[in-house]
């Protein structure tokens, strides 16, 4: 077994059925959202400290699509593809406050 240093922050993009339905009205919508956020983080050079992962249902289907910030324990709802940059700005604000 090998132990590795975890990232400082994690973004979990819900890819549950409701989030996928509401993201672009397409079954792949939530996956596209996750890929876009991941690409934005890499483009800004934060990929060494921030990990973006797909997640199962986050339990807030009525306000889907959802993204969870950890360890901040923040849930962003109603997220659209165009929100990727704003999510990163919000996360960076949180990072500087910790």
Secondary structure, DSSP 8 states (H G I E B T S, - for coil): -------SEEEEEE-SHHHHHHSTTSTTHHHHHHHHHHHHHHHTT-TTTEEEEEES--S-GGG-SEEEEETTTEEEES--GGGHHHHHHHHHHHHHH-
